[in-house]
Amino acid sequence: MKKAKLLWVDLEMTGLEPDKDKILEVAAIATDMELNEVARYEAVVKVDDNLMKSRMIGDFWEKNHVSRDALIAQNETGKPVQEVENELIKFIDKNCTKELYLAGNSIHQDRKFIEREMPELNKRLHYRMLDVSAWKIYFENALKKKFTKPENHRALDDINGSIEELKWYLTFLK
């Protein structure tokens, strides 16, 4: 079985402050360096209902109310974050190489939550990351080329969009 070197991760959180907010949804797609999928993983993290109600407010959540409502509705089916972390580590052990790079769009923000809520998973990840948003900055500002992807704000959809976005950028290198 081919092992993956990239772990594409997207987290949906109650907000963007790691010291106040919590992970709600986790998706991961393991790929090789040619961006071929090896395996995928999804989980819902159980979060305190009161925390969700107090943090999932404001303009962003009003604009994305469909995603917010879906995240809130699935909360009851969630697992403790430590259980999700253990499942992700087993997923990595089965599908990935020892040298494993975290990949995604603005992945540094997701990494902050991983560091805080999933420290054992964080230890498995290389310090270098593949951040598609760096490509986005260059292409939009220097080359005036823009990739438009759906903004569903659901973890698995966002990863698929990030992989497609990187593939699009790479077409300019050929």
matplotlib code that plots the C-alpha trace (Angstrom):
import matplotlib.pyplot as plt

x = [0.0, 1.3, 1.9, 0.9, 3.4, 0.8, -2.0, -4.6, -6.6, -9.4, -11.0, -14.3, -14.2, -16.5, -14.3, -10.7, -9.3, -7.6, -7.7, -11.5, -12.8, -13.0, -12.8, -16.2, -15.4, -12.3, -11.5, -8.3, -7.3, -3.9, -2.2, 1.1, 3.2, 1.3, -1.9, -3.3, -5.7, -4.5, -7.2, -9.7, -11.0, -13.9, -15.2, -17.4, -16.0, -18.5, -18.5, -20.3, -23.7, -23.3, -19.8, -21.2, -24.1, -21.8, -19.0, -20.9, -22.3, -21.5, -21.3, -19.3, -21.8, -24.8, -23.5, -22.7, -25.8, -26.4, -23.0, -23.4, -26.8, -25.4, -22.5, -24.7, -27.2, -24.4, -22.9, -24.9, -23.2, -19.7, -16.9, -14.5, -11.6, -9.1, -10.9, -10.8, -7.1, -6.4, -8.4, -6.3, -3.1, -4.2, -5.2, -1.7, 0.0, -1.9, -1.7, 1.2, 5.0, 6.9, 7.8, 4.4, 3.5, 0.3, -1.4, -4.3, -5.5, -4.4, -3.2, -1.3, -4.6, -5.7, -2.3, -2.8, -5.9, -4.1, -1.3, -3.7, -6.4, -4.4, -0.8, 0.0, -1.1, 0.9, 4.1, 3.6, 3.6, 6.6, 7.3, 7.1, 3.6, 2.2, -0.1, -2.1, -2.9, 0.7, 0.1, -3.2, -1.4, 1.2, -1.1, -3.8, -1.4, 1.6, -0.1, -3.7, -5.0, -7.7, -9.0, -12.5, -13.6, -16.9, -16.8, -19.0, -17.2, -17.5, -14.2, -14.2, -15.5, -12.9, -10.1, -11.3, -11.4, -7.8, -6.4, -8.2, -6.8, -3.2, -3.7, -4.8, -1.8, 0.5, -0.8, 1.1, 4.4, 4.1]
y = [0.0, 3.5, 5.7, 9.4, 12.2, 15.0, 15.2, 17.6, 18.8, 21.2, 22.0, 23.7, 25.5, 27.6, 30.6, 31.5, 32.0, 28.8, 29.8, 30.4, 28.3, 24.5, 22.2, 21.0, 19.0, 17.3, 16.0, 14.7, 13.4, 11.7, 12.1, 11.4, 14.3, 14.0, 14.8, 11.3, 10.3, 7.4, 7.6, 10.0, 10.5, 12.5, 13.1, 15.3, 16.6, 17.0, 20.5, 22.0, 23.4, 26.6, 27.3, 26.8, 29.2, 31.9, 31.6, 31.0, 34.5, 37.5, 38.5, 35.4, 33.0, 35.0, 35.0, 31.2, 30.2, 27.0, 25.7, 26.9, 25.2, 21.9, 22.0, 22.6, 19.9, 17.2, 18.1, 15.4, 12.7, 14.0, 12.2, 13.6, 15.3, 12.8, 10.0, 11.8, 12.5, 8.8, 7.8, 10.3, 8.9, 5.4, 6.8, 8.3, 5.1, 3.1, 5.5, 7.9, 8.1, 9.0, 12.4, 13.9, 17.4, 19.1, 20.7, 23.0, 26.5, 28.9, 25.7, 27.6, 28.5, 24.9, 24.0, 26.3, 24.3, 21.0, 22.1, 23.0, 20.3, 17.4, 17.6, 13.9, 14.4, 17.6, 15.6, 13.4, 16.3, 17.8, 21.5, 22.4, 22.8, 23.1, 26.2, 26.7, 30.3, 31.2, 30.3, 32.2, 35.4, 35.2, 34.3, 36.9, 39.8, 39.2, 37.3, 38.6, 35.1, 33.9, 30.4, 30.5, 27.6, 27.1, 28.4, 25.7, 25.9, 22.2, 20.3, 17.7, 20.1, 22.6, 20.1, 18.9, 22.6, 23.2, 20.2, 21.3, 24.8, 23.6, 21.4, 24.5, 26.5, 23.7, 23.8, 27.0, 25.2, 22.8]
z = [0.0, -0.9, 2.1, 2.1, 2.8, 3.0, 5.6, 4.4, 7.4, 7.8, 11.1, 11.8, 15.1, 17.2, 16.3, 15.6, 19.1, 20.3, 23.9, 23.8, 20.9, 20.3, 17.4, 16.1, 13.0, 11.7, 8.2, 6.8, 3.4, 3.2, -0.2, -1.8, -3.2, -6.6, -4.6, -5.2, -2.3, -0.1, 2.5, 4.2, 7.7, 9.2, 12.8, 14.8, 18.1, 20.9, 22.3, 25.2, 23.9, 25.9, 24.4, 21.0, 21.6, 23.2, 20.5, 17.2, 16.9, 14.9, 11.2, 10.1, 11.6, 10.4, 6.9, 7.1, 9.1, 7.0, 8.0, 11.6, 12.0, 10.5, 12.9, 15.9, 14.8, 14.5, 17.9, 19.7, 17.5, 18.4, 20.3, 22.9, 21.3, 22.8, 21.0, 17.7, 18.3, 18.9, 15.8, 13.7, 15.1, 14.1, 10.7, 10.3, 11.4, 8.8, 5.9, 6.2, 6.2, 9.3, 7.7, 7.4, 6.3, 7.3, 4.3, 3.7, 3.3, 6.1, 7.8, 10.4, 12.1, 12.2, 13.6, 16.6, 17.5, 16.9, 19.2, 21.9, 21.7, 20.1, 21.4, 20.5, 17.0, 16.8, 17.7, 14.7, 12.2, 10.6, 11.6, 7.9, 6.4, 2.9, 3.0, -0.2, 0.9, 0.2, -3.4, -3.3, -2.2, -4.9, -7.7, -6.9, -6.2, -8.6, -11.4, -11.1, -11.4, -9.0, -8.2, -6.9, -4.7, -2.9, 0.7, 2.4, 5.7, 6.2, 6.8, 4.0, 1.4, 2.3, 1.9, -1.5, -2.5, -1.3, -3.1, -6.3, -5.8, -5.5, -8.6, -10.4, -9.3, -10.3, -13.9, -14.3, -13.6, -16.5]

ax = plt.figure().add_subplot(projection="3d")
ax.plot(x, y, z, "-o")
ax.set_aspect("equal")
plt.show()
